[in-house]
């Protein structure tokens, strides 16, 4: 069974993977609008990863 910290680490990995995927998708499209949307989503995921990193640090 996974403990809380294991789950948070997994969430960080998932968020960082999503950042890479959305950034990759952004490089594939020609539309500046679609690129901006995908990069915005990637940024949101990066913020989630940073939040989980803080959570990991704050949990004793």
mmCIF file as Biopython writes it, N, C-alpha, C and O atoms, coordinates in Angstrom:
data_model
#
loop_
_atom_site.group_PDB
_atom_site.id
_atom_site.type_symbol
_atom_site.label_atom_id
_atom_site.label_alt_id
_atom_site.label_comp_id
_atom_site.label_asym_id
_atom_site.label_entity_id
_atom_site.label_seq_id
_atom_site.pdbx_PDB_ins_code
_atom_site.Cartn_x
_atom_site.Cartn_y
_atom_site.Cartn_z
_atom_site.occupancy
_atom_site.B_iso_or_equiv
_atom_site.auth_seq_id
_atom_site.auth_asym_id
_atom_site.pdbx_PDB_model_num
ATOM 1   N N  . UNK A ? 1  ? 0.848  -1.193 0.000   1.0 0.0 1  A 1 
ATOM 2   C CA . UNK A ? 1  ? 0.000  0.000  0.000   1.0 0.0 1  A 1 
ATOM 3   C C  . UNK A ? 1  ? 0.886  1.246  0.000   1.0 0.0 1  A 1 
ATOM 4   O O  . UNK A ? 1  ? 1.883  1.320  0.718   1.0 0.0 1  A 1 
ATOM 5   N N  . UNK A ? 2  ? 0.504  2.210  -0.812  1.0 0.0 2  A 1 
ATOM 6   C CA . UNK A ? 2  ? 1.272  3.444  -0.900  1.0 0.0 2  A 1 
ATOM 7   C C  . UNK A ? 2  ? 0.912  4.376  0.249   1.0 0.0 2  A 1 
ATOM 8   O O  . UNK A ? 2  ? -0.239 4.448  0.681   1.0 0.0 2  A 1 
ATOM 9   N N  . UNK A ? 3  ? 1.926  5.087  0.732   1.0 0.0 3  A 1 
ATOM 10  C CA . UNK A ? 3  ? 1.634  6.084  1.754   1.0 0.0 3  A 1 
ATOM 11  C C  . UNK A ? 3  ? 1.418  7.443  1.085   1.0 0.0 3  A 1 
ATOM 12  O O  . UNK A ? 3  ? 1.552  7.588  -0.130  1.0 0.0 3  A 1 
ATOM 13  N N  . UNK A ? 4  ? 1.085  8.414  1.900   1.0 0.0 4  A 1 
ATOM 14  C CA . UNK A ? 4  ? 0.765  9.751  1.399   1.0 0.0 4  A 1 
ATOM 15  C C  . UNK A ? 4  ? 1.890  10.319 0.536   1.0 0.0 4  A 1 
ATOM 16  O O  . UNK A ? 4  ? 1.638  10.823 -0.558  1.0 0.0 4  A 1 
ATOM 17  N N  . UNK A ? 5  ? 3.137  10.240 1.027   1.0 0.0 5  A 1 
ATOM 18  C CA . UNK A ? 5  ? 4.257  10.816 0.292   1.0 0.0 5  A 1 
ATOM 19  C C  . UNK A ? 5  ? 4.477  10.117 -1.047  1.0 0.0 5  A 1 
ATOM 20  O O  . UNK A ? 5  ? 4.839  10.761 -2.032  1.0 0.0 5  A 1 
ATOM 21  N N  . UNK A ? 6  ? 4.262  8.815  -1.086  1.0 0.0 6  A 1 
ATOM 22  C CA . UNK A ? 6  ? 4.371  8.089  -2.352  1.0 0.0 6  A 1 
ATOM 23  C C  . UNK A ? 6  ? 3.344  8.598  -3.361  1.0 0.0 6  A 1 
ATOM 24  O O  . UNK A ? 6  ? 3.643  8.770  -4.542  1.0 0.0 6  A 1 
ATOM 25  N N  . UNK A ? 7  ? 2.133  8.834  -2.872  1.0 0.0 7  A 1 
ATOM 26  C CA . UNK A ? 7  ? 1.078  9.336  -3.751  1.0 0.0 7  A 1 
ATOM 27  C C  . UNK A ? 7  ? 1.383  10.750 -4.241  1.0 0.0 7  A 1 
ATOM 28  O O  . UNK A ? 7  ? 1.119  11.079 -5.397  1.0 0.0 7  A 1 
ATOM 29  N N  . UNK A ? 8  ? 1.934  11.580 -3.370  1.0 0.0 8  A 1 
ATOM 30  C CA . UNK A ? 8  ? 2.294  12.939 -3.773  1.0 0.0 8  A 1 
ATOM 31  C C  . UNK A ? 8  ? 3.422  12.890 -4.804  1.0 0.0 8  A 1 
ATOM 32  O O  . UNK A ? 8  ? 3.388  13.621 -5.794  1.0 0.0 8  A 1 
ATOM 33  N N  . UNK A ? 9  ? 4.421  12.032 -4.577  1.0 0.0 9  A 1 
ATOM 34  C CA . UNK A ? 9  ? 5.511  11.890 -5.560  1.0 0.0 9  A 1 
ATOM 35  C C  . UNK A ? 9  ? 4.977  11.417 -6.907  1.0 0.0 9  A 1 
ATOM 36  O O  . UNK A ? 9  ? 5.421  11.888 -7.954  1.0 0.0 9  A 1 
ATOM 37  N N  . UNK A ? 10 ? 4.033  10.494 -6.882  1.0 0.0 10 A 1 
ATOM 38  C CA . UNK A ? 10 ? 3.413  10.018 -8.120  1.0 0.0 10 A 1 
ATOM 39  C C  . UNK A ? 10 ? 2.650  11.144 -8.810  1.0 0.0 10 A 1 
ATOM 40  O O  . UNK A ? 10 ? 2.675  11.258 -10.035 1.0 0.0 10 A 1 
ATOM 41  N N  . UNK A ? 11 ? 1.978  11.965 -8.026  1.0 0.0 11 A 1 
ATOM 42  C CA . UNK A ? 11 ? 1.245  13.106 -8.593  1.0 0.0 11 A 1 
ATOM 43  C C  . UNK A ? 11 ? 2.220  14.085 -9.252  1.0 0.0 11 A 1 
ATOM 44  O O  . UNK A ? 11 ? 1.935  14.619 -10.324 1.0 0.0 11 A 1 
ATOM 45  N N  . UNK A ? 12 ? 3.363  14.319 -8.615  1.0 0.0 12 A 1 
ATOM 46  C CA . UNK A ? 12 ? 4.380  15.205 -9.199  1.0 0.0 12 A 1 
ATOM 47  C C  . UNK A ? 12 ? 4.849  14.641 -10.538 1.0 0.0 12 A 1 
ATOM 48  O O  . UNK A ? 12 ? 4.932  15.364 -11.530 1.0 0.0 12 A 1 
ATOM 49  N N  . UNK A ? 13 ? 5.153  13.345 -10.555 1.0 0.0 13 A 1 
ATOM 50  C CA . UNK A ? 13 ? 5.588  12.708 -11.804 1.0 0.0 13 A 1 
ATOM 51  C C  . UNK A ? 13 ? 4.528  12.841 -12.890 1.0 0.0 13 A 1 
ATOM 52  O O  . UNK A ? 13 ? 4.846  13.134 -14.043 1.0 0.0 13 A 1 
ATOM 53  N N  . UNK A ? 14 ? 3.273  12.624 -12.521 1.0 0.0 14 A 1 
ATOM 54  C CA . UNK A ? 14 ? 2.174  12.735 -13.488 1.0 0.0 14 A 1 
ATOM 55  C C  . UNK A ? 14 ? 2.066  14.149 -14.043 1.0 0.0 14 A 1 
ATOM 56  O O  . UNK A ? 14 ? 1.902  14.339 -15.249 1.0 0.0 14 A 1 
ATOM 57  N N  . UNK A ? 15 ? 2.157  15.129 -13.168 1.0 0.0 15 A 1 
ATOM 58  C CA . UNK A ? 15 ? 2.046  16.523 -13.603 1.0 0.0 15 A 1 
ATOM 59  C C  . UNK A ? 15 ? 3.202  16.892 -14.536 1.0 0.0 15 A 1 
ATOM 60  O O  . UNK A ? 15 ? 2.994  17.557 -15.551 1.0 0.0 15 A 1 
ATOM 61  N N  . UNK A ? 16 ? 4.418  16.462 -14.193 1.0 0.0 16 A 1 
ATOM 62  C CA . UNK A ? 16 ? 5.573  16.776 -15.034 1.0 0.0 16 A 1 
ATOM 63  C C  . UNK A ? 16 ? 5.492  16.063 -16.376 1.0 0.0 16 A 1 
ATOM 64  O O  . UNK A ? 16 ? 5.909  16.606 -17.399 1.0 0.0 16 A 1 
ATOM 65  N N  . UNK A ? 17 ? 4.962  14.863 -16.372 1.0 0.0 17 A 1 
ATOM 66  C CA . UNK A ? 17 ? 4.745  14.148 -17.630 1.0 0.0 17 A 1 
ATOM 67  C C  . UNK A ? 17 ? 3.732  14.906 -18.494 1.0 0.0 17 A 1 
ATOM 68  O O  . UNK A ? 17 ? 3.910  15.033 -19.706 1.0 0.0 17 A 1 
ATOM 69  N N  . UNK A ? 18 ? 2.689  15.398 -17.870 1.0 0.0 18 A 1 
ATOM 70  C CA . UNK A ? 18 ? 1.673  16.166 -18.599 1.0 0.0 18 A 1 
ATOM 71  C C  . UNK A ? 18 ? 2.276  17.444 -19.183 1.0 0.0 18 A 1 
ATOM 72  O O  . UNK A ? 18 ? 1.948  17.821 -20.308 1.0 0.0 18 A 1 
ATOM 73  N N  . UNK A ? 19 ? 3.149  18.111 -18.435 1.0 0.0 19 A 1 
ATOM 74  C CA . UNK A ? 19 ? 3.820  19.313 -18.952 1.0 0.0 19 A 1 
ATOM 75  C C  . UNK A ? 19 ? 4.548  18.973 -20.238 1.0 0.0 19 A 1 
ATOM 76  O O  . UNK A ? 19 ? 4.417  19.681 -21.236 1.0 0.0 19 A 1 
ATOM 77  N N  . UNK A ? 20 ? 5.314  17.895 -20.218 1.0 0.0 20 A 1 
ATOM 78  C CA . UNK A ? 20 ? 6.082  17.494 -21.399 1.0 0.0 20 A 1 
ATOM 79  C C  . UNK A ? 20 ? 5.166  17.152 -22.575 1.0 0.0 20 A 1 
ATOM 80  O O  . UNK A ? 20 ? 5.447  17.514 -23.718 1.0 0.0 20 A 1 
ATOM 81  N N  . UNK A ? 21 ? 4.076  16.458 -22.283 1.0 0.0 21 A 1 
ATOM 82  C CA . UNK A ? 21 ? 3.143  16.078 -23.346 1.0 0.0 21 A 1 
ATOM 83  C C  . UNK A ? 21 ? 2.493  17.301 -23.990 1.0 0.0 21 A 1 
ATOM 84  O O  . UNK A ? 21 ? 2.429  17.395 -25.216 1.0 0.0 21 A 1 
ATOM 85  N N  . UNK A ? 22 ? 2.014  18.231 -23.177 1.0 0.0 22 A 1 
ATOM 86  C CA . UNK A ? 22 ? 1.364  19.419 -23.726 1.0 0.0 22 A 1 
ATOM 87  C C  . UNK A ? 22 ? 2.357  20.308 -24.473 1.0 0.0 22 A 1 
ATOM 88  O O  . UNK A ? 22 ? 2.010  20.903 -25.493 1.0 0.0 22 A 1 
ATOM 89  N N  . UNK A ? 23 ? 3.574  20.402 -23.978 1.0 0.0 23 A 1 
ATOM 90  C CA . UNK A ? 23 ? 4.598  21.176 -24.674 1.0 0.0 23 A 1 
ATOM 91  C C  . UNK A ? 23 ? 4.923  20.531 -26.020 1.0 0.0 23 A 1 
ATOM 92  O O  . UNK A ? 23 ? 5.116  21.225 -27.018 1.0 0.0 23 A 1 
ATOM 93  N N  . UNK A ? 24 ? 4.980  19.222 -26.037 1.0 0.0 24 A 1 
ATOM 94  C CA . UNK A ? 24 ? 5.218  18.502 -27.285 1.0 0.0 24 A 1 
ATOM 95  C C  . UNK A ? 24 ? 4.078  18.745 -28.273 1.0 0.0 24 A 1 
ATOM 96  O O  . UNK A ? 24 ? 4.312  18.994 -29.456 1.0 0.0 24 A 1 
ATOM 97  N N  . UNK A ? 25 ? 2.867  18.673 -27.785 1.0 0.0 25 A 1 
ATOM 98  C CA . UNK A ? 25 ? 1.706  18.951 -28.637 1.0 0.0 25 A 1 
ATOM 99  C C  . UNK A ? 25 ? 1.763  20.370 -29.183 1.0 0.0 25 A 1 
ATOM 100 O O  . UNK A ? 25 ? 1.445  20.604 -30.349 1.0 0.0 25 A 1 
ATOM 101 N N  . UNK A ? 26 ? 2.169  21.316 -28.341 1.0 0.0 26 A 1 
ATOM 102 C CA . UNK A ? 26 ? 2.253  22.719 -28.772 1.0 0.0 26 A 1 
ATOM 103 C C  . UNK A ? 26 ? 3.248  22.883 -29.915 1.0 0.0 26 A 1 
ATOM 104 O O  . UNK A ? 26 ? 3.039  23.698 -30.813 1.0 0.0 26 A 1 
ATOM 105 N N  . UNK A ? 27 ? 4.326  22.111 -29.881 1.0 0.0 27 A 1 
ATOM 106 C CA . UNK A ? 27 ? 5.322  22.186 -30.959 1.0 0.0 27 A 1 
ATOM 107 C C  . UNK A ? 27 ? 4.803  21.594 -32.264 1.0 0.0 27 A 1 
ATOM 108 O O  . UNK A ? 27 ? 5.348  21.874 -33.332 1.0 0.0 27 A 1 
ATOM 109 N N  . UNK A ? 28 ? 3.765  20.785 -32.187 1.0 0.0 28 A 1 
ATOM 110 C CA . UNK A ? 28 ? 3.234  20.108 -33.371 1.0 0.0 28 A 1 
ATOM 111 C C  . UNK A ? 28 ? 2.216  20.932 -34.152 1.0 0.0 28 A 1 
ATOM 112 O O  . UNK A ? 28 ? 1.992  20.672 -35.334 1.0 0.0 28 A 1 
ATOM 113 N N  . UNK A ? 29 ? 1.609  21.904 -33.520 1.0 0.0 29 A 1 
ATOM 114 C CA . UNK A ? 29 ? 0.530  22.640 -34.178 1.0 0.0 29 A 1 
ATOM 115 C C  . UNK A ? 29 ? 1.058  23.905 -34.854 1.0 0.0 29 A 1 
ATOM 116 O O  . UNK A ? 29 ? 2.029  24.511 -34.403 1.0 0.0 29 A 1 
ATOM 117 N N  . UNK A ? 30 ? 0.416  24.275 -35.913 1.0 0.0 30 A 1 
ATOM 118 C CA . UNK A ? 30 ? 0.787  25.494 -36.628 1.0 0.0 30 A 1 
ATOM 119 C C  . UNK A ? 30 ? 0.062  26.718 -36.077 1.0 0.0 30 A 1 
ATOM 120 O O  . UNK A ? 30 ? 0.577  27.835 -36.136 1.0 0.0 30 A 1 
ATOM 121 N N  . UNK A ? 31 ? -1.106 26.503 -35.556 1.0 0.0 31 A 1 
ATOM 122 C CA . UNK A ? 31 ? -1.930 27.599 -35.057 1.0 0.0 31 A 1 
ATOM 123 C C  . UNK A ? 31 ? -1.319 28.212 -33.797 1.0 0.0 31 A 1 
ATOM 124 O O  . UNK A ? 31 ? -1.048 27.518 -32.817 1.0 0.0 31 A 1 
ATOM 125 N N  . UNK A ? 32 ? -1.112 29.513 -33.846 1.0 0.0 32 A 1 
ATOM 126 C CA . UNK A ? 32 ? -0.601 30.224 -32.674 1.0 0.0 32 A 1 
ATOM 127 C C  . UNK A ? 32 ? -1.607 30.178 -31.520 1.0 0.0 32 A 1 
ATOM 128 O O  . UNK A ? 32 ? -1.220 30.129 -30.353 1.0 0.0 32 A 1 
ATOM 129 N N  . UNK A ? 33 ? -2.889 30.195 -31.853 1.0 0.0 33 A 1 
ATOM 130 C CA . UNK A ? 33 ? -3.932 30.141 -30.824 1.0 0.0 33 A 1 
ATOM 131 C C  . UNK A ? 33 ? -3.885 28.797 -30.108 1.0 0.0 33 A 1 
ATOM 132 O O  . UNK A ? 33 ? -3.883 28.744 -28.879 1.0 0.0 33 A 1 
ATOM 133 N N  . UNK A ? 34 ? -3.848 27.707 -30.881 1.0 0.0 34 A 1 
ATOM 134 C CA . UNK A ? 34 ? -3.769 26.390 -30.264 1.0 0.0 34 A 1 
ATOM 135 C C  . UNK A ? 34 ? -2.475 26.232 -29.465 1.0 0.0 34 A 1 
ATOM 136 O O  . UNK A ? 34 ? -2.478 25.659 -28.376 1.0 0.0 34 A 1 
ATOM 137 N N  . UNK A ? 35 ? -1.374 26.742 -30.013 1.0 0.0 35 A 1 
ATOM 138 C CA . UNK A ? 35 ? -0.099 26.662 -29.308 1.0 0.0 35 A 1 
ATOM 139 C C  . UNK A ? 35 ? -0.187 27.382 -27.960 1.0 0.0 35 A 1 
ATOM 140 O O  . UNK A ? 35 ? 0.274  26.866 -26.941 1.0 0.0 35 A 1 
ATOM 141 N N  . UNK A ? 36 ? -0.772 28.554 -27.964 1.0 0.0 36 A 1 
ATOM 142 C CA . UNK A ? 36 ? -0.909 29.328 -26.727 1.0 0.0 36 A 1 
ATOM 143 C C  . UNK A ? 36 ? -1.781 28.594 -25.712 1.0 0.0 36 A 1 
ATOM 144 O O  . UNK A ? 36 ? -1.477 28.586 -24.519 1.0 0.0 36 A 1 
ATOM 145 N N  . UNK A ? 37 ? -2.850 27.987 -26.180 1.0 0.0 37 A 1 
ATOM 146 C CA . UNK A ? 37 ? -3.732 27.237 -25.277 1.0 0.0 37 A 1 
ATOM 147 C C  . UNK A ? 37 ? -2.982 26.062 -24.672 1.0 0.0 37 A 1 
ATOM 148 O O  . UNK A ? 37 ? -3.036 25.847 -23.462 1.0 0.0 37 A 1 
ATOM 149 N N  . UNK A ? 38 ? -2.288 25.305 -25.501 1.0 0.0 38 A 1 
ATOM 150 C CA . UNK A ? 38 ? -1.557 24.134 -25.009 1.0 0.0 38 A 1 
ATOM 151 C C  . UNK A ? 38 ? -0.445 24.533 -24.046 1.0 0.0 38 A 1 
ATOM 152 O O  . UNK A ? 38 ? -0.223 23.857 -23.041 1.0 0.0 38 A 1 
ATOM 153 N N  . UNK A ? 39 ? 0.251  25.619 -24.342 1.0 0.0 39 A 1 
ATOM 154 C CA . UNK A ? 39 ? 1.305  26.070 -23.432 1.0 0.0 39 A 1 
ATOM 155 C C  . UNK A ? 39 ? 0.721  26.594 -22.123 1.0 0.0 39 A 1 
ATOM 156 O O  . UNK A ? 39 ? 1.346  26.475 -21.069 1.0 0.0 39 A 1 
ATOM 157 N N  . UNK A ? 40 ? -0.459 27.166 -22.190 1.0 0.0 40 A 1 
ATOM 158 C CA . UNK A ? 40 ? -1.134 27.604 -20.974 1.0 0.0 40 A 1 
ATOM 159 C C  . UNK A ? 40 ? -1.501 26.398 -20.105 1.0 0.0 40 A 1 
ATOM 160 O O  . UNK A ? 40 ? -1.335 26.425 -18.886 1.0 0.0 40 A 1 
ATOM 161 N N  . UNK A ? 41 ? -1.995 25.352 -20.747 1.0 0.0 41 A 1 
ATOM 162 C CA . UNK A ? 41 ? -2.323 24.128 -20.014 1.0 0.0 41 A 1 
ATOM 163 C C  . UNK A ? 41 ? -1.044 23.533 -19.413 1.0 0.0 41 A 1 
ATOM 164 O O  . UNK A ? 41 ? -1.047 23.088 -18.266 1.0 0.0 41 A 1 
ATOM 165 N N  . UNK A ? 42 ? 0.040  23.525 -20.182 1.0 0.0 42 A 1 
ATOM 166 C CA . UNK A ? 42 ? 1.318  23.016 -19.676 1.0 0.0 42 A 1 
ATOM 167 C C  . UNK A ? 42 ? 1.762  23.812 -18.458 1.0 0.0 42 A 1 
ATOM 168 O O  . UNK A ? 42 ? 2.259  23.243 -17.486 1.0 0.0 42 A 1 
ATOM 169 N N  . UNK A ? 43 ? 1.587  25.108 -18.509 1.0 0.0 43 A 1 
ATOM 170 C CA . UNK A ? 43 ? 1.948  25.956 -17.373 1.0 0.0 43 A 1 
ATOM 171 C C  . UNK A ? 43 ? 1.094  25.638 -16.148 1.0 0.0 43 A 1 
ATOM 172 O O  . UNK A ? 43 ? 1.595  25.613 -15.023 1.0 0.0 43 A 1 
ATOM 173 N N  . UNK A ? 44 ? -0.190 25.397 -16.372 1.0 0.0 44 A 1 
ATOM 174 C CA . UNK A ? 44 ? -1.068 25.008 -15.263 1.0 0.0 44 A 1 
ATOM 175 C C  . UNK A ? 44 ? -0.564 23.726 -14.601 1.0 0.0 44 A 1 
ATOM 176 O O  . UNK A ? 44 ? -0.524 23.621 -13.376 1.0 0.0 44 A 1 
ATOM 177 N N  . UNK A ? 45 ? -0.185 22.762 -15.425 1.0 0.0 45 A 1 
ATOM 178 C CA . UNK A ? 45 ? 0.312  21.490 -14.892 1.0 0.0 45 A 1 
ATOM 179 C C  . UNK A ? 45 ? 1.616  21.698 -14.123 1.0 0.0 45 A 1 
ATOM 180 O O  . UNK A ? 45 ? 1.836  21.066 -13.089 1.0 0.0 45 A 1 
ATOM 181 N N  . UNK A ? 46 ? 2.480  22.580 -14.624 1.0 0.0 46 A 1 
ATOM 182 C CA . UNK A ? 46 ? 3.731  22.884 -13.921 1.0 0.0 46 A 1 
ATOM 183 C C  . UNK A ? 46 ? 3.433  23.511 -12.559 1.0 0.0 46 A 1 
ATOM 184 O O  . UNK A ? 46 ? 4.114  23.220 -11.575 1.0 0.0 46 A 1 
ATOM 185 N N  . UNK A ? 47 ? 2.428  24.362 -12.506 1.0 0.0 47 A 1 
ATOM 186 C CA . UNK A ? 47 ? 2.024  24.957 -11.219 1.0 0.0 47 A 1 
ATOM 187 C C  . UNK A ? 47 ? 1.519  23.880 -10.264 1.0 0.0 47 A 1 
ATOM 188 O O  . UNK A ? 47 ? 1.807  23.921 -9.068  1.0 0.0 47 A 1 
ATOM 189 N N  . UNK A ? 48 ? 0.771  22.926 -10.789 1.0 0.0 48 A 1 
ATOM 190 C CA . UNK A ? 48 ? 0.296  21.826 -9.950  1.0 0.0 48 A 1 
ATOM 191 C C  . UNK A ? 48 ? 1.489  21.038 -9.396  1.0 0.0 48 A 1 
ATOM 192 O O  . UNK A ? 48 ? 1.509  20.676 -8.219  1.0 0.0 48 A 1 
ATOM 193 N N  . UNK A ? 49 ? 2.477  20.777 -10.251 1.0 0.0 49 A 1 
ATOM 194 C CA . UNK A ? 49 ? 3.660  20.036 -9.801  1.0 0.0 49 A 1 
ATOM 195 C C  . UNK A ? 49 ? 4.369  20.793 -8.687  1.0 0.0 49 A 1 
ATOM 196 O O  . UNK A ? 49 ? 4.767  20.202 -7.684  1.0 0.0 49 A 1 
ATOM 197 N N  . UNK A ? 50 ? 4.526  22.110 -8.864  1.0 0.0 50 A 1 
ATOM 198 C CA . UNK A ? 50 ? 5.175  22.913 -7.819  1.0 0.0 50 A 1 
ATOM 199 C C  . UNK A ? 50 ? 4.370  22.880 -6.521  1.0 0.0 50 A 1 
ATOM 200 O O  . UNK A ? 50 ? 4.944  22.815 -5.434  1.0 0.0 50 A 1 
ATOM 201 N N  . UNK A ? 51 ? 3.064  22.923 -6.631  1.0 0.0 51 A 1 
ATOM 202 C CA . UNK A ? 51 ? 2.210  22.856 -5.442  1.0 0.0 51 A 1 
ATOM 203 C C  . UNK A ? 51 ? 2.402  21.533 -4.714  1.0 0.0 51 A 1 
ATOM 204 O O  . UNK A ? 51 ? 2.521  21.503 -3.489  1.0 0.0 51 A 1 
ATOM 205 N N  . UNK A ? 52 ? 2.434  20.442 -5.469  1.0 0.0 52 A 1 
ATOM 206 C CA . UNK A ? 52 ? 2.657  19.135 -4.846  1.0 0.0 52 A 1 
ATOM 207 C C  . UNK A ? 52 ? 4.043  19.056 -4.219  1.0 0.0 52 A 1 
ATOM 208 O O  . UNK A ? 52 ? 4.217  18.405 -3.189  1.0 0.0 52 A 1 
ATOM 209 N N  . UNK A ? 53 ? 5.031  19.710 -4.825  1.0 0.0 53 A 1 
ATOM 210 C CA . UNK A ? 53 ? 6.374  19.726 -4.236  1.0 0.0 53 A 1 
ATOM 211 C C  . UNK A ? 53 ? 6.372  20.438 -2.884  1.0 0.0 53 A 1 
ATOM 212 O O  . UNK A ? 53 ? 7.043  20.012 -1.944  1.0 0.0 53 A 1 
ATOM 213 N N  . UNK A ? 54 ? 5.617  21.515 -2.802  1.0 0.0 54 A 1 
ATOM 214 C CA . UNK A ? 54 ? 5.490  22.227 -1.524  1.0 0.0 54 A 1 
ATOM 215 C C  . UNK A ? 54 ? 4.777  21.351 -0.508  1.0 0.0 54 A 1 
ATOM 216 O O  . UNK A ? 54 ? 5.181  21.282 0.653   1.0 0.0 54 A 1 
ATOM 217 N N  . UNK A ? 55 ? 3.723  20.687 -0.942  1.0 0.0 55 A 1 
ATOM 218 C CA . UNK A ? 55 ? 2.996  19.785 -0.052  1.0 0.0 55 A 1 
ATOM 219 C C  . UNK A ? 55 ? 3.946  18.712 0.495   1.0 0.0 55 A 1 
ATOM 220 O O  . UNK A ? 55 ? 3.922  18.393 1.683   1.0 0.0 55 A 1 
ATOM 221 N N  . UNK A ? 56 ? 4.771  18.171 -0.384  1.0 0.0 56 A 1 
ATOM 222 C CA . UNK A ? 56 ? 5.726  17.140 0.031   1.0 0.0 56 A 1 
ATOM 223 C C  . UNK A ? 56 ? 6.697  17.669 1.079   1.0 0.0 56 A 1 
ATOM 224 O O  . UNK A ? 56 ? 7.024  16.977 2.044   1.0 0.0 56 A 1 
ATOM 225 N N  . UNK A ? 57 ? 7.157  18.908 0.877   1.0 0.0 57 A 1 
ATOM 226 C CA . UNK A ? 57 ? 8.081  19.510 1.828   1.0 0.0 57 A 1 
ATOM 227 C C  . UNK A ? 57 ? 7.406  19.830 3.174   1.0 0.0 57 A 1 
ATOM 228 O O  . UNK A ? 57 ? 8.046  19.757 4.222   1.0 0.0 57 A 1 
ATOM 229 N N  . UNK A ? 58 ? 6.132  20.179 3.139   1.0 0.0 58 A 1 
ATOM 230 C CA . UNK A ? 58 ? 5.437  20.580 4.363   1.0 0.0 58 A 1 
ATOM 231 C C  . UNK A ? 58 ? 4.981  19.389 5.203   1.0 0.0 58 A 1 
ATOM 232 O O  . UNK A ? 58 ? 4.752  19.529 6.405   1.0 0.0 58 A 1 
ATOM 233 N N  . UNK A ? 59 ? 4.850  18.226 4.581   1.0 0.0 59 A 1 
ATOM 234 C CA . UNK A ? 59 ? 4.388  17.059 5.335   1.0 0.0 59 A 1 
ATOM 235 C C  . UNK A ? 59 ? 5.566  16.488 6.126   1.0 0.0 59 A 1 
ATOM 236 O O  . UNK A ? 59 ? 6.591  16.127 5.547   1.0 0.0 59 A 1 
ATOM 237 N N  . UNK A ? 60 ? 5.419  16.409 7.449   1.0 0.0 60 A 1 
ATOM 238 C CA . UNK A ? 60 ? 6.534  15.915 8.287   1.0 0.0 60 A 1 
ATOM 239 C C  . UNK A ? 60 ? 6.887  14.459 8.032   1.0 0.0 60 A 1 
ATOM 240 O O  . UNK A ? 60 ? 7.798  13.925 8.665   1.0 0.0 60 A 1 
#
